[in-house]
Each structure stands twice: as structure tokens, then as C-alpha cells.
């Protein structure tokens, strides 16, 4: 049994003082301690991508990573993408194109795509496929996911032309 440790985690721009077990996975801190239910537990083996969050803007799987490893880092969950009561353009595109069926994997896919767009505003098909490697969707929403991503790319390119 591991020791409980007092720590501070910055989640979605809010600093949280927590007393957690030093080996507690970030996913369980997010879901159970902070009541952020958008990040899902899928396989628990870092193989499905449902637990994807952003750590300092980069795609990170949270089901097996100790929360203590993310002290002094910026943690963003699917809930943190909304700004001023407005969804991110990626979230809006997923809604517009119905890029989900059951929706269980959707937050992980959106977080992965957000990480990609943090790095490049005009990813090519190979970039997108590589980004989504490890995000499983059993419902087969891939075609609508790709349509939503194309919409986001066009939106970014419009903004660059201004």
C-alpha cells in the first residue's frame, strides 16, 4: 500500500490541492477526485486512447500514468477545451459531422486531434493517421472523424488568410 501525498495539480487552468496515493493513476484522480467524467477508462492498458488528455499541450494517456508525475504541468481534459461557454472548433466539427456513434472513444480522439493541431494547423493524411494511432473506435466512426478534421483544417486555413 502506498503513502498518501499532498500535491497540487493544475487541471483545466485550476490549481487543485489534493491528498492522493503516490501511485494513483491520473485518470482516477480526474474522474473520482475532480469529477471530470469526460476522460474515459477503456482498456486500462494504454492501448485504446479513451483516457487521452493533454499534458503541456501534448497527447498523453492517463490510465497508467501516476498523477504525481504531473505536478507543475498543465493538464487539460475534454472539459477544459471549452472556453467562455464555447466549444473548441474541433468539438464543434465533431458535432456538425456526427463524428461519434456511441461516443465512448470520442473525447480521446478529440484530445489527440487537439494535440495534432497544437503542433500543425495543416496536417496531412499521414499526420492524422499517425496521431490517431492508438485511438480505437469500435463503432466505425472513422469516416466522419476524417470529415470533421477536414472541416477544422479549412477553418484554420481561413483564419490564416485573414
N, C-alpha and C positions, 0 to 999 in steps of 0.2 A: 504494500500500500504506500502510495507516495504522499508527500507532505503537501499541505495547503500553503499557498503563497499569495501574498497581497501584491497585485500588479495593476498597472494602468494600460488599457488598450484603447487606441484611437480607432473607433468604428464609425464609418459614415460621418466623419467630421466631429464626432462627440467623444470626449475622453471619458472612459468608464473605469471606475475603481472597482476591482473585482478581487475576491478571495477564492482562488481556484486551485485545484490539484495541479502540481507542476507537470504532470503528464497528460492533462486533459486536452483532447483534440480541439482545435479552433472551431470546428463545425458545431460541437456540442455546447461550447461557450456561446456562440452566436444564437443557436436555436433555443437552448434551455435557460441560459442566464440572461440573455439580452432580448429574448422573444422575437428574434428575426427569423421568421419561418420560411423566407424565400429561398434560402440556400438549403438544398436537399441532401439527405443521406440516400445514396443509391446502392452501390456495391460495398462501400466501406473499404475498398482496396485500391483506390486511386485509379480506377480503370474506366469509369463511366462518365465522369465530368459533372455530375449533378451537384457536386459540392464546390464548384468553382467560385472563387472570389477574386478580387484584385488586391494585391499587396504592392503598394507603391506603384500602382498602375499596371502591374503585370499579372497575368493569369496564374493563379495558384490553387491547387486542390487543398481543401481544408479538412478532409475526413481523417487523415492520419498525421497531420502536422500539429505539433503541440502549440497551444495558444501562447505559451510563454515565449516562443520563438519570434513572436510578432510585436513585442514591446518596442516602442519607438518607431513603429512602421504605420503607414496609413492603410487601413483595412476598409475596403468598400464592398458592400454586399449589393444584391439586386435592388434592395430598398434604397440604397444610397445613390443610385443613378438618377433618381427623381430630384429635380432642383426647382424650387419655388412652385411646387404643385404642378410641375410639368415633367412628363416622361422624357427620357432621352430620345434622340431621333432613332436610335436602334430599337428601343422598346416600341415606339410609335410605328416603325416599319413592320415589326413583327405582328402587331395588331392589324395593321392595314392589309397585310398579305396572309393573315391566318397561319403564321409560321409556327403553329403548335397544334397538336391534337390533344393528347391527354395533359400536356403541359408540364409533366414532371421534370423533364430534362431542360426545359426552356430557359430557366434562369441561368443554368450553367453555360448554355450556348450563348446567351446574350452577354454574359460576363466575358466569355472567350472572345467574342467578336468585338466587344468594347476594348479589350486589351489589344487586339489587332489594330483597331482604328486609333488607339493611343500611339501606336508606332508608325502607322502609314495611313494616309487619307485615301489612297487609291490602290488597295491591294489587288493583285491579280488572282486568278482562279487557284493557282498553286498555293499562294499565301493563305487563301481562305481554307482550302482543304487541309493544309498543314496546321492551321490554327484550330480547326475543329477535330483534329486527330485526338482521340481520347474522349470526345463528347458523343455518347451513344444516344440514339433516338430509336426506340423500338417501334414507334408508330409510323415511321417513314415520312417525317415532315421535311426531309432534306430539300426537296424542290422548292417548297415555299420559303424555306430558310434562305436559299440562294437568291430567290426573287427579292426578299426583304433586304438582303445585303446589297444587291444591285441598287435598290432604291436609296440606301444610305450612301453608297458611293456617289450616286448622281447628286444627292443633296449636298454632300461635302464639296463636290466639284462646282456646283452652282455658287456656293458661298465663296469659293476661291476666286471666281470670276468677278465678284463684286469689288 
